[in-house]
Amino acid sequence: MITRAQFRWIWLGWATAALAGFPTLAGLPAPASATQFTPLLADTSYRDTDPAPSPDGKWLAFQSSRSGRNQIWLMPTDGGAPRQLTAEPESILVSSPTDSVPKYMPVRTMTPTWAPDGKSILYISTRSGAYNIYSIPVDGGEPTPLSNAPGSQRYAAYSPDGKQIVFPSNRLRPTELFGFNLYVMEASGEVAGPPARQLTFSGGGPGHPIWSPDGKWVAFVAKDFDTTRTVSLGSGMSAKESPMFARFRVFKTPAAGGKETRLSGLTPEKELSEDTWPSWSPDGKWIAFGRNVGGKANLWVVDVATKKAFPITSTDNCMKPTWSYDGKAIYYTTLNGKDEDLWVATDLTLVPPAKPASTTKK
């Protein structure tokens, strides 16, 4: 099995070869520099995931199992020991009048995101029994609950001005597999403020919302399907298209509400793919996302204006891209079995693939 050090040298060797004139991932001659891929922590058996860089670029928040169970941690981006931020309980008691014996449910903690002022972090926890949104000061302290609705409230992100929070929730259809839609609440949260307003009205289970830098749009992933289309199920069987047989794609929608626009999966494919975890670049031009093809995951970017998408990795184990606030790096994770690790891509080379030469005879 290849080691982390060997993997890094392979990438460095690829970059050197590109500079010597070999084709890049995009199929074009290499530019003056090539994207560098670097691990952030020594290889461990811990699961380090969900990277979130701070607005000032000095810190990285992430989820880790290094304390024995999943918590939110912080580490300096220029190196240094991580420190634990949250102290969520290991489990909670879940019981009902019909239970003869009390039941304990493990608490899950995940997906940190930063407030624009860098003073607090949003994260998701099941400490109340359901998935809900909490805010905790970066310096530590008691978390503040921001949501307390039926069903599940997941990945939450502040608007660029810090006045609103967007998140997916299945509060209206908590028992349905694709019951999620996007909601927007005030920064003070629903517990202390008014209820969230519904942003999307989709049957495709929208998730992982992220604001555009100008605050006018929200990008997300959702199943794209048309119930008037018939799809093949194999073995001669067919059915009307539904979320069950559709793929997650990247969309955007006006932050004030309105028509959804699909941004990925617009060209014919040899193999079926599925898109996850969008992240908008600070200049508003690109959206990075993860694409899974046949169980192999890589990082992709799409040009928001042209909707042209292309890969920036080819190692088949990269996911969860998150842009740094200055646009100079993309943080992401690599997966090897159950071991998930934090990496960063720097010296970004974002070059769309060249169009194939025409073979039409004149």
C-alpha positions as CSV (number, residue, x, y, z in Angstrom):
1,M,0.0,0.0,0.0
2,I,1.4,3.4,-0.9
3,T,2.4,5.7,2.0
4,R,1.4,9.3,2.4
5,A,5.0,10.4,1.7
6,Q,5.2,8.3,-1.5
7,F,1.8,9.7,-2.6
8,R,3.1,13.3,-2.2
9,W,6.3,12.6,-4.1
10,I,4.1,11.0,-6.9
11,W,2.3,14.3,-7.1
12,L,5.5,16.3,-7.1
13,G,6.8,14.1,-9.8
14,W,3.7,14.7,-11.9
15,A,4.0,18.5,-11.5
16,T,7.7,18.3,-12.6
17,A,6.7,16.2,-15.6
18,A,4.0,18.7,-16.5
19,L,6.5,21.5,-16.4
20,A,8.7,19.5,-18.8
21,G,5.9,19.5,-21.4
22,F,3.7,16.5,-20.5
23,P,-0.1,17.1,-20.6
24,T,-1.8,18.2,-17.4
25,L,-5.0,16.7,-16.1
26,A,-6.9,19.0,-18.2
27,G,-5.1,17.8,-21.4
28,L,-3.4,21.1,-22.1
29,P,0.3,22.1,-22.0
30,A,1.4,22.8,-18.4
31,P,1.4,26.5,-17.3
32,A,4.3,28.1,-15.4
33,S,3.2,26.4,-12.2
34,A,1.2,23.3,-11.3
35,T,-1.2,22.6,-8.4
36,Q,0.5,21.2,-5.4
37,F,-1.2,18.7,-3.1
38,T,0.0,18.5,0.6
39,P,-1.1,16.6,3.7
40,L,-1.8,18.7,6.7
41,L,-1.4,16.2,9.5
42,A,0.8,13.1,10.0
43,D,-0.9,9.9,9.0
44,T,-2.9,8.5,11.9
45,S,-5.7,6.1,12.5
46,Y,-7.9,9.1,13.4
47,R,-10.7,10.2,11.1
48,D,-10.1,13.8,10.3
49,T,-12.7,15.3,8.0
50,D,-15.0,18.2,7.1
51,P,-12.3,20.9,6.7
52,A,-13.3,24.6,7.2
53,P,-10.7,27.3,6.9
54,S,-11.1,30.5,8.9
55,P,-11.8,33.9,7.3
56,D,-8.3,35.2,8.2
57,G,-6.7,32.0,6.8
58,K,-4.9,31.2,10.1
59,W,-7.1,28.3,11.3
60,L,-8.7,25.2,10.1
61,A,-11.8,23.8,11.8
62,F,-12.5,20.1,11.3
63,Q,-14.2,17.0,12.7
64,S,-12.0,14.4,14.3
65,S,-12.2,11.2,16.2
66,R,-8.8,11.7,17.9
67,S,-10.4,12.2,21.4
68,G,-12.1,8.8,21.1
69,R,-15.3,10.2,19.6
70,N,-16.2,12.8,17.0
71,Q,-15.7,16.4,18.1
72,I,-14.9,19.7,16.4
73,W,-11.2,20.6,16.5
74,L,-9.0,23.6,15.4
75,M,-5.5,23.6,14.1
76,P,-3.2,26.4,12.7
77,T,-3.0,26.3,8.9
78,D,0.8,27.0,9.1
79,G,1.4,24.0,11.4
80,G,1.0,23.2,15.0
81,A,-0.9,20.9,17.4
82,P,-4.7,20.7,17.0
83,R,-6.9,21.6,20.0
84,Q,-10.4,20.3,20.7
85,L,-13.1,22.9,20.6
86,T,-16.4,21.1,21.4
87,A,-17.1,18.7,24.2
88,E,-20.3,17.0,23.1
89,P,-21.5,14.1,25.3
90,E,-20.6,10.6,24.2
91,S,-24.3,9.5,24.2
92,I,-27.7,10.7,25.3
93,L,-30.6,8.9,26.9
94,V,-33.5,8.3,24.6
95,S,-36.6,6.8,26.1
96,S,-40.4,6.7,25.7
97,P,-43.3,5.5,27.9
98,T,-43.2,2.2,26.0
99,D,-39.6,1.5,26.7
100,S,-39.0,-0.9,29.5
101,V,-35.2,-0.3,29.4
102,P,-33.7,3.1,28.8
103,K,-31.9,3.4,25.5
104,Y,-28.7,5.3,24.8
105,M,-27.9,6.9,21.4
106,P,-24.4,8.0,20.4
107,V,-24.0,11.7,19.8
108,R,-22.9,12.7,16.4
109,T,-20.9,16.0,15.8
110,M,-20.0,17.3,12.3
111,T,-19.6,19.9,9.6
112,P,-18.1,23.0,11.2
113,T,-18.4,26.4,9.3
114,W,-17.2,29.8,10.4
115,A,-19.0,33.0,11.1
116,P,-17.7,35.8,8.8
117,D,-16.1,37.6,11.7
118,G,-14.1,34.5,12.7
119,K,-15.3,34.6,16.3
120,S,-17.6,31.6,16.3
121,I,-18.3,28.3,14.5
122,L,-21.5,26.6,13.5
123,Y,-21.7,22.9,13.7
124,I,-24.3,20.1,13.8
125,S,-24.9,17.9,16.8
126,T,-27.4,15.2,17.9
127,R,-27.1,16.2,21.6
128,S,-30.8,16.9,21.7
129,G,-31.7,13.6,20.1
130,A,-32.2,15.1,16.6
131,Y,-29.7,16.8,14.2
132,N,-29.7,20.5,15.1
133,I,-27.5,23.6,14.6
134,Y,-25.3,25.0,17.3
135,S,-22.9,27.9,17.6
136,I,-19.8,27.9,19.7
137,P,-17.2,30.7,20.3
138,V,-13.8,29.9,18.8
139,D,-12.2,30.5,22.2
140,G,-14.4,27.8,23.7
141,G,-17.4,27.8,25.9
142,E,-21.0,26.5,26.0
143,P,-22.6,26.0,22.6
144,T,-25.8,27.9,21.8
145,P,-28.7,26.0,20.1
146,L,-29.9,27.8,17.0
147,S,-32.5,25.3,15.7
148,N,-34.9,23.0,17.4
149,A,-37.4,21.7,14.8
150,P,-38.8,18.2,14.0
151,G,-36.7,16.0,11.8
152,S,-33.1,16.9,11.0
153,Q,-31.3,20.2,10.4
154,R,-27.9,19.6,8.7
155,Y,-24.9,21.5,7.2
156,A,-25.4,25.2,8.0
157,A,-23.6,28.2,6.5
158,Y,-23.6,32.0,7.2
159,S,-24.4,34.5,4.5
160,P,-21.4,36.7,3.7
161,D,-22.7,39.6,5.8
162,G,-23.3,37.3,8.8
163,K,-27.0,38.1,9.1
164,Q,-28.5,34.9,7.8
165,I,-27.9,31.1,8.0
166,V,-28.9,28.7,5.3
167,F,-29.4,25.0,6.0
168,P,-31.3,21.9,4.8
169,S,-34.1,20.5,6.9
170,N,-36.7,17.8,6.6
171,R,-39.0,19.3,9.2
172,L,-42.1,19.1,7.0
173,R,-41.4,15.5,5.8
174,P,-39.2,13.9,8.5
175,T,-40.0,10.3,7.6
176,E,-39.3,10.7,3.8
177,L,-35.9,9.8,2.3
178,F,-36.0,12.9,0.1
179,G,-37.9,15.1,2.4
180,F,-35.2,17.8,2.8
181,N,-35.4,21.4,1.5
182,L,-33.3,24.5,2.1
183,Y,-34.3,27.0,4.8
184,V,-32.9,30.4,5.8
185,M,-33.0,31.7,9.4
186,E,-31.7,34.9,11.1
187,A,-28.2,34.7,12.6
188,S,-29.7,34.6,16.1
189,G,-31.4,31.3,15.2
190,E,-34.9,30.0,15.5
191,V,-34.7,29.3,19.2
192,A,-34.2,33.0,20.0
193,G,-35.8,34.5,16.8
194,P,-38.4,33.9,14.2
195,P,-38.9,30.6,12.4
196,A,-36.8,29.9,9.3
197,R,-38.3,30.6,5.9
198,Q,-38.3,27.9,3.3
199,L,-36.0,28.6,0.3
200,T,-36.5,25.6,-2.0
201,F,-39.5,23.5,-2.8
202,S,-37.9,20.5,-4.3
203,G,-38.5,16.8,-4.2
204,G,-34.8,16.1,-4.9
205,G,-33.6,16.4,-1.3
206,P,-31.4,19.6,-1.6
207,G,-28.4,19.6,0.7
208,H,-25.0,21.2,1.5
209,P,-25.9,24.8,0.7
210,I,-23.3,27.5,0.4
211,W,-23.6,31.2,-0.4
212,S,-22.1,33.1,-3.3
213,P,-19.6,35.7,-2.3
214,D,-22.0,38.5,-3.1
215,G,-24.8,36.9,-1.1
216,K,-27.2,36.8,-4.1
217,W,-27.1,33.1,-4.7
218,V,-27.1,29.8,-2.8
219,A,-25.4,26.8,-4.4
220,F,-26.4,23.2,-3.3
221,V,-26.7,19.7,-4.5
222,A,-30.0,17.9,-5.2
223,K,-31.4,15.1,-7.2
224,D,-32.4,16.2,-10.7
225,F,-35.3,14.2,-12.1
226,D,-38.3,14.5,-14.5
227,T,-41.3,12.4,-13.7
228,T,-42.3,12.5,-17.4
229,R,-39.2,10.6,-18.4
230,T,-38.8,6.9,-18.5
231,V,-35.5,5.4,-17.3
232,S,-34.1,1.9,-17.7
233,L,-33.6,-0.2,-14.6
234,G,-31.8,-3.0,-16.3
235,S,-32.9,-6.5,-17.2
236,G,-35.5,-5.1,-19.5
237,M,-37.3,-3.2,-16.7
238,S,-38.1,0.5,-16.8
239,A,-39.9,3.1,-14.6
240,K,-40.8,6.8,-14.5
241,E,-37.9,8.8,-13.3
242,S,-37.9,9.6,-9.6
243,P,-35.3,10.8,-7.0
244,M,-34.5,7.1,-6.3
245,F,-33.1,6.7,-9.9
246,A,-31.7,10.2,-10.3
247,R,-28.2,11.6,-9.5
248,F,-27.2,14.5,-7.2
249,R,-26.1,17.5,-9.2
250,V,-24.9,21.0,-8.3
251,F,-27.5,23.8,-8.6
252,K,-27.8,27.4,-7.7
253,T,-30.9,29.4,-6.6
254,P,-31.5,33.1,-5.8
255,A,-31.0,33.7,-2.1
256,A,-34.3,35.5,-2.0
257,G,-36.0,32.5,-3.6
258,G,-36.8,31.7,-7.2
259,K,-35.9,29.4,-10.1
260,E,-33.2,26.8,-9.6
261,T,-30.4,26.5,-12.2
262,R,-28.5,23.3,-12.7
263,L,-24.7,23.7,-13.1
264,S,-23.2,20.2,-13.3
265,G,-23.8,16.9,-15.1
266,L,-24.8,18.7,-18.3
267,T,-22.7,16.7,-20.8
268,P,-23.1,13.0,-21.8
269,E,-21.1,10.6,-19.7
270,K,-19.6,7.1,-20.3
271,E,-20.1,6.3,-16.6
272,L,-22.8,7.5,-14.2
273,S,-21.5,10.1,-11.7
274,E,-22.9,11.9,-8.6
275,D,-21.9,15.3,-7.3
276,T,-21.4,16.4,-3.7
277,W,-20.1,19.1,-1.3
278,P,-20.1,22.4,-3.4
279,S,-17.9,25.3,-2.3
280,W,-18.0,28.7,-4.0
281,S,-14.7,30.5,-4.8
282,P,-14.2,33.9,-3.2
283,D,-14.2,35.6,-6.7
284,G,-17.5,34.0,-7.5
285,K,-16.3,32.4,-10.7
286,W,-15.9,28.8,-9.7
287,I,-17.7,26.2,-7.6
288,A,-15.5,23.3,-6.4
289,F,-17.3,20.0,-5.7
290,G,-16.7,16.3,-5.3
291,R,-17.6,13.9,-8.0
292,N,-18.0,10.1,-7.5
293,V,-17.8,7.8,-10.5
294,G,-18.1,4.1,-9.9
295,G,-17.0,4.5,-6.3
296,K,-14.0,6.7,-7.2
297,A,-14.1,10.2,-5.8
298,N,-12.2,13.3,-7.2
299,L,-12.3,17.0,-6.9
300,W,-13.9,19.0,-9.8
301,V,-14.6,22.6,-10.5
302,V,-17.3,24.2,-12.6
303,D,-17.2,27.6,-14.2
304,V,-20.4,29.2,-12.9
305,A,-20.8,31.4,-16.1
306,T,-20.2,28.7,-18.7
307,K,-21.2,25.7,-16.7
308,K,-18.1,23.9,-17.9
309,A,-16.7,21.4,-15.4
310,F,-13.4,19.5,-15.2
311,P,-11.4,17.5,-12.6
312,I,-8.4,18.9,-10.6
313,T,-7.4,15.5,-9.0
314,S,-7.2,12.0,-10.4
315,T,-6.3,9.8,-7.4
316,D,-9.8,8.4,-6.9
317,N,-10.0,9.2,-3.2
318,C,-10.5,13.0,-2.8
319,M,-13.7,14.6,-1.5
320,K,-15.2,17.5,0.5
321,P,-13.4,20.5,-1.2
322,T,-13.6,23.8,0.7
323,W,-12.1,27.0,-0.7
324,S,-9.9,29.2,1.4
325,Y,-11.2,32.7,1.9
326,D,-8.5,34.2,-0.2
327,G,-9.1,31.8,-3.1
328,K,-5.5,30.6,-3.1
329,A,-6.1,27.1,-1.8
330,I,-8.7,24.3,-1.6
331,Y,-8.9,22.2,1.5
332,Y,-10.2,18.6,1.1
333,T,-10.0,15.1,2.5
334,T,-8.7,11.8,1.2
335,L,-10.2,8.5,2.1
336,N,-8.3,5.2,2.5
337,G,-10.7,2.6,3.9
338,K,-12.0,4.1,7.1
339,D,-9.0,6.5,7.4
340,E,-9.9,10.0,6.3
341,D,-7.2,12.7,6.3
342,L,-6.9,16.4,5.7
343,W,-5.1,17.8,2.6
344,V,-4.7,21.1,0.9
345,A,-4.3,22.0,-2.8
346,T,-2.2,25.2,-3.5
347,D,-0.8,27.0,-6.5
348,L,-4.2,26.2,-8.1
349,T,-4.1,25.6,-11.9
350,L,-7.7,25.8,-13.1
351,V,-7.6,25.2,-16.8
352,P,-10.7,23.8,-18.6
353,P,-10.0,20.9,-21.0
354,A,-9.4,21.8,-24.6
355,K,-12.0,21.0,-27.2
356,P,-11.0,18.0,-29.4
357,A,-9.8,19.0,-32.8
358,S,-12.4,18.7,-35.5
359,T,-12.2,15.7,-37.8
360,T,-14.7,17.1,-40.3
361,K,-13.3,17.2,-43.8
362,K,-13.6,20.4,-45.7
